[in-house]
Amino acid sequence: MEQCREAGERPIPENDSVFDYADKTGIPLDHLRLHWLEFKDRYGAPDAKRYKDWRTVYRKSVRGNWFRLWFLRGDGACGLTTQGEQARRQHQEAA
């Protein structure tokens, strides 16, 4: 993250494939943002596992819904799970 700040880059660029995936699967951008906040909290902690290519790990975490923040209904709508609602409340000011 520090390298992104120094380079003036966004951590997840606007043209990243994760946005296309979210659009195709019906995951709203606010859910994706919530996932990003959880990802930063979990993997930004001093004792967290480190990855060389954390952007790829982020994409995998979205595709696998690692944090179980959302669910897709039969009608295609996307809703927050209990974990998602907890995360939303925790990050309410940041999201």
BAMIMI-605609 format. One record per residue: x, y, z of N, C-alpha, C, O in turn; chain; residue number from 1; residue in three letters. Coordinates in steps of 0.001 Angstrom, whole numbers, always signed. Example, Ala and Ser with C-alpha at 12.3 -4.5 7.8 and 13.67 -1.06 7.14 Angstrom:
// residues 2
n.c1:n.c2:n.c3:ca.c1:ca.c2:ca.c3:c.c1:c.c2:c.c3:o.c1:o.c2:o.c3:c:k:r
+13190:-5690:+7800:+12300:-4500:+7800:+13200:-3300:+7800:+14236:-3319:+8465:A:1:ALA
+12850:-2250:+7080:+13670:-1060:+7140:+12900:+30:+7870:+13409:+1138:+8039:A:2:SER
// end
This chain:
// residues 95
n.c1:n.c2:n.c3:ca.c1:ca.c2:ca.c3:c.c1:c.c2:c.c3:o.c1:o.c2:o.c3:c:k:r
+834:-1190:+0:+0:+0:+0:+875:+1249:+0:+585:+2232:-682:A:1:MET
+1932:+1188:+767:+2831:+2336:+831:+3431:+2626:-544:+3570:+3786:-933:A:2:GLU
+3785:+1573:-1274:+4338:+1746:-2617:+3320:+2399:-3548:+3690:+3200:-4407:A:3:GLN
+2057:+2067:-3384:+1004:+2694:-4191:+931:+4187:-3892:+849:+5010:-4804:A:4:CYS
+963:+4524:-2614:+903:+5943:-2229:+2079:+6714:-2809:+1921:+7803:-3361:A:5:ARG
+3253:+6129:-2673:+4459:+6791:-3174:+4421:+6976:-4687:+4896:+7987:-5205:A:6:GLU
+3858:+6005:-5389:+3781:+6073:-6845:+2568:+6866:-7335:+2421:+7108:-8533:A:7:ALA
+1703:+7268:-6406:+491:+7993:-6777:-536:+7111:-7471:-1354:+7598:-8252:A:8:GLY
-493:+5820:-7187:-1416:+4859:-7790:-2544:+4522:-6831:-2387:+4589:-5612:A:9:GLU
-3665:+4164:-7392:-4756:+3629:-6585:-4431:+2176:-6297:-3883:+1490:-7159:A:10:ARG
-4753:+1692:-5115:-4467:+286:-4792:-5112:-680:-5790:-4483:-1641:-6232:A:11:PRO
-6351:-417:-6132:-7047:-1213:-7137:-7449:-234:-8249:-8393:+537:-8082:A:12:ILE
-6739:-262:-9378:-7029:+679:-10465:-8459:+539:-10987:-9059:-531:-10892:A:13:PRO
-8990:+1609:-11528:-10369:+1614:-12014:-10602:+606:-13137:-11733:+166:-13345:A:14:GLU
-9551:+237:-13859:-9713:-713:-14962:-9385:-2147:-14539:-9226:-3015:-15397:A:15:ASN
-9283:-2409:-13240:-8968:-3746:-12752:-10105:-4706:-13095:-11278:-4330:-13087:A:16:ASP
-9739:-5941:-13395:-10733:-6948:-13788:-11729:-7278:-12682:-12784:-7846:-12965:A:17:SER
-11426:-6940:-11443:-12357:-7230:-10350:-13678:-6468:-10537:-14737:-6950:-10133:A:18:VAL
-13612:-5286:-11147:-14827:-4505:-11370:-15698:-5136:-12457:-16925:-5122:-12364:A:19:PHE
-15062:-5683:-13473:-15799:-6386:-14520:-16469:-7629:-13929:-17626:-7921:-14229:A:20:ASP
-15730:-8356:-13091:-16283:-9546:-12442:-17496:-9166:-11581:-18535:-9823:-11640:A:21:TYR
-17356:-8117:-10795:-18464:-7692:-9930:-19681:-7302:-10760:-20811:-7634:-10402:A:22:ALA
-19455:-6604:-11859:-20553:-6196:-12732:-21258:-7414:-13333:-22487:-7479:-13346:A:23:ASP
-20484:-8368:-13825:-21062:-9563:-14461:-21819:-10444:-13474:-22797:-11095:-13842:A:24:LYS
-21374:-10467:-12237:-22008:-11353:-11252:-23069:-10651:-10405:-23764:-11299:-9623:A:25:THR
-23199:-9331:-10555:-24228:-8604:-9824:-23825:-8166:-8433:-24686:-7862:-7607:A:26:GLY
-22534:-8129:-8160:-22063:-7646:-6852:-21988:-6118:-6920:-21220:-5578:-7717:A:27:ILE
-22763:-5423:-6108:-22760:-3959:-6146:-21406:-3379:-5715:-20666:-3991:-4944:A:28:PRO
-21112:-2212:-6220:-19846:-1561:-5883:-19711:-1283:-4390:-18601:-1325:-3859:A:29:LEU
-20813:-1002:-3704:-20700:-757:-2261:-20304:-2030:-1518:-19621:-1951:-496:A:30:ASP
-20714:-3196:-2004:-20294:-4468:-1400:-18817:-4718:-1696:-18076:-5208:-842:A:31:HIS
-18401:-4379:-2908:-17000:-4528:-3288:-16117:-3616:-2438:-15033:-4010:-2008:A:32:LEU
-16589:-2408:-2204:-15849:-1461:-1347:-15753:-2001:+78:-14699:-1907:+708:A:33:ARG
-16832:-2557:+580:-16835:-3145:+1911:-15834:-4297:+1986:-15114:-4441:+2974:A:34:LEU
-15797:-5100:+950:-14828:-6206:+892:-13403:-5649:+927:-12536:-6199:+1606:A:35:HIS
-13164:-4571:+205:-11837:-3947:+194:-11446:-3478:+1596:-10304:-3673:+2013:A:36:TRP
-12370:-2867:+2322:-12075:-2393:+3683:-11740:-3555:+4610:-10830:-3454:+5434:A:37:LEU
-12471:-4655:+4479:-12170:-5847:+5276:-10819:-6433:+4883:-10039:-6838:+5746:A:38:GLU
-10544:-6479:+3585:-9273:-7003:+3085:-8114:-6189:+3659:-7138:-6758:+4149:A:39:PHE
-8217:-4871:+3600:-7163:-4003:+4145:-6978:-4234:+5634:-5847:-4315:+6114:A:40:LYS
-8070:-4340:+6367:-7974:-4572:+7815:-7270:-5888:+8128:-6383:-5946:+8980:A:41:ASP
-7677:-6929:+7433:-7133:-8261:+7734:-5694:-8442:+7274:-4870:-8993:+8004:A:42:ARG
-5394:-7986:+6079:-4059:-8221:+5528:-3115:-7036:+5708:-1951:-7096:+5311:A:43:TYR
-3614:-5976:+6302:-2758:-4833:+6591:-2251:-4832:+8023:-1445:-3981:+8398:A:44:GLY
-2714:-5770:+8813:-2274:-5872:+10208:-802:-6289:+10251:-340:-7017:+9372:A:45:ALA
-73:-5840:+11254:+1360:-6161:+11341:+1682:-7655:+11327:+2718:-8053:+10795:A:46:PRO
+825:-8472:+11891:+1105:-9909:+11963:+428:-10716:+10852:+432:-11947:+10885:A:47:ASP
-152:-10023:+9872:-874:-10705:+8794:+81:-11328:+7782:+1228:-10907:+7634:A:48:ALA
-419:-12324:+7104:+339:-12970:+6034:+601:-11939:+4934:-263:-11117:+4626:A:49:LYS
+1779:-11989:+4356:+2164:-11065:+3294:+2182:-11786:+1957:+2571:-12951:+1866:A:50:ARG
+1758:-11080:+930:+1728:-11624:-422:+2534:-10725:-1352:+2531:-9503:-1203:A:51:TYR
+3223:-11337:-2312:+3961:-10550:-3295:+2993:-9806:-4214:+3202:-8635:-4531:A:52:LYS
+1939:-10492:-4634:+967:-9886:-5536:-384:-9825:-4837:-1268:-10635:-5116:A:53:ASP
-543:-8869:-3931:-1763:-8794:-3136:-2969:-8408:-3971:-4096:-8697:-3569:A:54:TRP
-2779:-7763:-5122:-3920:-7444:-5985:-4571:-8729:-6516:-5796:-8831:-6586:A:55:ARG
-3748:-9692:-6884:-4276:-10981:-7331:-5004:-11674:-6190:-6064:-12267:-6393:A:56:THR
-4444:-11601:-5003:-5081:-12206:-3830:-6421:-11521:-3560:-7399:-12182:-3212:A:57:VAL
-6463:-10209:-3719:-7730:-9486:-3536:-8775:-9984:-4533:-9917:-10246:-4157:A:58:TYR
-8388:-10114:-5803:-9330:-10606:-6817:-9838:-11999:-6443:-11031:-12282:-6552:A:59:ARG
-8930:-12860:-6004:-9327:-14218:-5595:-10270:-14168:-4405:-11218:-14949:-4327:A:60:LYS
-10017:-13256:-3484:-10868:-13164:-2296:-12278:-12697:-2658:-13251:-13117:-2032:A:61:SER
-12391:-11835:-3664:-13712:-11404:-4125:-14414:-12569:-4811:-15569:-12872:-4513:A:62:VAL
-13711:-13217:-5729:-14323:-14340:-6463:-14770:-15451:-5519:-15801:-16083:-5749:A:63:ARG
-14010:-15691:-4469:-14347:-16743:-3521:-15196:-16268:-2363:-15577:-17054:-1496:A:64:GLY
-15495:-14960:-2351:-16274:-14372:-1254:-15703:-14840:+87:-16432:-15300:+966:A:65:ASN
-14374:-14709:+221:-13663:-15216:+1386:-14240:-14756:+2715:-14239:-15511:+3687:A:66:TRP
-14729:-13536:+2764:-15201:-12994:+4040:-16696:-13213:+4240:-17261:-12810:+5257:A:67:PHE
-17327:-13854:+3265:-18765:-14187:+3340:-19614:-12953:+3647:-20476:-12976:+4526:A:68:ARG
-19353:-11885:+2908:-20050:-10619:+3151:-21381:-10532:+2417:-22277:-9817:+2866:A:69:LEU
-21533:-11237:+1308:-22746:-11140:+516:-23240:-12522:+93:-22540:-13529:+205:A:70:TRP
-24468:-12519:-393:-25047:-13723:-985:-25863:-13274:-2183:-26347:-12143:-2232:A:71:PHE
-26010:-14171:-3151:-26806:-13884:-4338:-28132:-14610:-4225:-28179:-15816:-3979:A:72:LEU
-29202:-13865:-4407:-30537:-14443:-4345:-30864:-15121:-5673:-30189:-14893:-6677:A:73:ARG
-31880:-15935:-5673:-32320:-16613:-6882:-32722:-15653:-7991:-32590:-15972:-9172:A:74:GLY
-33213:-14473:-7612:-33627:-13493:-8623:-32453:-12652:-9128:-32645:-11737:-9929:A:75:ASP
-31236:-12958:-8662:-30046:-12236:-9109:-29638:-11082:-8227:-28547:-10534:-8391:A:76:GLY
-30493:-10699:-7292:-30148:-9598:-6382:-29056:-10055:-5421:-28919:-11243:-5130:A:77:ALA
-28298:-9106:-4945:-27204:-9391:-4024:-27509:-8726:-2687:-27846:-7543:-2644:A:78:CYS
-27394:-9474:-1606:-27653:-8940:-276:-26496:-9219:+661:-25663:-10085:+395:A:79:GLY
-26450:-8492:+1744:-25410:-8704:+2749:-25808:-9844:+3685:-26970:-9976:+4069:A:80:LEU
-24838:-10649:+4038:-25020:-11689:+5047:-24902:-11034:+6426:-24714:-9822:+6528:A:81:THR
-25011:-11832:+7469:-24785:-11306:+8816:-23365:-10766:+8936:-23159:-9695:+9507:A:82:THR
-22382:-11495:+8404:-20998:-11008:+8430:-20864:-9708:+7651:-20127:-8809:+8057:A:83:GLN
-21572:-9608:+6540:-21541:-8390:+5743:-22142:-7213:+6478:-21610:-6104:+6424:A:84:GLY
-23234:-7443:+7157:-23864:-6367:+7930:-22965:-5932:+9081:-22875:-4742:+9384:A:85:GLU
-22303:-6885:+9719:-21361:-6531:+10783:-20226:-5678:+10224:-19845:-4674:+10825:A:86:GLN
-19692:-6077:+9083:-18603:-5319:+8458:-19096:-3928:+8053:-18378:-2944:+8232:A:87:ALA
-20305:-3837:+7512:-20865:-2540:+7119:-20961:-1609:+8309:-20616:-431:+8218:A:88:ARG
-21426:-2135:+9415:-21539:-1308:+10621:-20175:-888:+11145:-19995:+241:+11602:A:89:ARG
-19218:-1803:+11074:-17877:-1483:+11546:-17235:-397:+10696:-16553:+486:+11217:A:90:GLN
-17451:-463:+9396:-16807:+467:+8461:-17752:+1583:+8008:-17473:+2255:+7015:A:91:HIS
-18830:+1785:+8697:-19875:+2702:+8259:-19336:+4074:+7838:-19745:+4600:+6803:A:92:GLN
-18450:+4646:+8604:-17937:+5972:+8277:-17001:+5927:+7086:-16958:+6878:+6306:A:93:GLU
-16246:+4842:+6924:-15266:+4743:+5841:-15922:+4398:+4503:-15441:+4813:+3449:A:94:ALA
-17023:+3635:+4545:-17670:+3190:+3313:-18563:+4266:+2784:-19201:+4084:+1747:A:95:ALA
// end
